[in-house]
Amino acid sequence: MSSAAKILVVDDSPQNVRLFKQILSLEGHAVFTAGSGVEALEVIARESPQLVLLDVIMSGMSGYEVCRAIRANPATATIPVVMVTGLDPAEARPRCAEVGADDVVMKPFNRDDLLARVRTLLRVKALSDTVAEQGRRLVAVDREAPRHQGEVVASMSHELRTPLNAIIGFAELLHDGLVDPSTPQHQEYLGDILSSGRQLLRVIDDLVDVARLETGSIQLRHEAFSLKALVEEVLAASQIAADVRMIRVDLEADAALAQVVLDPARFKLVLRNSLEEALRMSRQAGRVVVRTRAVDAETFSVEVEDESAVDGRARKGEVSALPRRMVEFMGGTATVRRAAAGGSVVVLTFPRHAALLGGALE
């Protein structure tokens, strides 16, 4: 039996509500219920559940609208949401991913499969909450903590949840013998665990850099390198994530830019973080464009443009904490603007020859 948790079941069908409540209560969970989207948001604000099971098709406010509202509220943005639907999976899964759902359960559902998904997301939520708490302690030493704390914690929680969810979920399926080891699916799941583990390791490396920024112990290693080649390397590493959501990633490289002098590892960290965020925010089967531009003789910029359905970054007017602070430490700036055709454009500006600026070098 999994650890007891507060779970909200949202469905306008009383029969479905009773069924979910019975299944989850037998697992020891405290189950709250709501018969509409409006009521669901009221219960979430009052009870702070650790997971929400949310029907897609409801009268009045749809499950898609409820999920968007949950994600738009900083106080509820990290609550795992499982969408429940009888719609065509080819239609439902992309829509659920677009509004920020963590998982999708198709009707009619298998009880054991449902409970396995609930266990996985509750474990991920507990782990991300632990990391978030550590993040709060980390930024507490920063003089600007009131401004940075919320965005750093939210960014860390989101970045860790995605690979942890995949690792735990696929590992449980294999461990419980639900996938025949002789099938291609078994090998595919192992590959998903491996790639998610590598992604998690990259996130941890990024967090180490944040910690070193906070304590002032980070040092830069400036090298001359081909800008176009390094950008292409980052794009290639993100290709799998782009393919999953059928997003085309294009590079528009300025021929006037050849070599630049920066810390290549930190440059890749910033660009990868911005690119992964653009892929998450872009609509299904959309397009992300990465542009390099020579601003003048002293500076250059890298733009990452997404086709997000919701203009979240441009509305906030800021790049997320980790890339912005790292760019500033490298002597540059990070801004975001509304794209002409919709979505957001993150603009990262760097000195072309950072070593000439002095600063912390090894």
Secondary structure, 3 states (H helix, E strand, C coil): CCCCCEEEEECCCHHHHHHHHHHHHHCCCEEEEECCHHHHHHHHHHHCCCEEEEECCCCCCCHHHHHHHHHHCCCCCCCCEEEEECCCHHHHHHHHHHHCCCEEEECCCCHHHHHHHHHHHHHHHHHHHHHHHHHHHHHCCCCCHHHHHHHHHHHHHHHHHHHHHHHHHHHHHHHCCCCCCCCHHHHHHHHHHHHHHHHHHHHHHHHHHHHHHHHCCCCECCEEEEHHHHHHHHHHHCHHHHHHCCCEEEEECCCCCCEEEECHHHHHHHHHHHHHHHHHHECCCCEEEEEEEECCCCEEEEEEECCECCCHHHHHCCCCHHHHHHHHHCCCEEEEEECCCCCEEEEEEEECEHHHHCCCEC
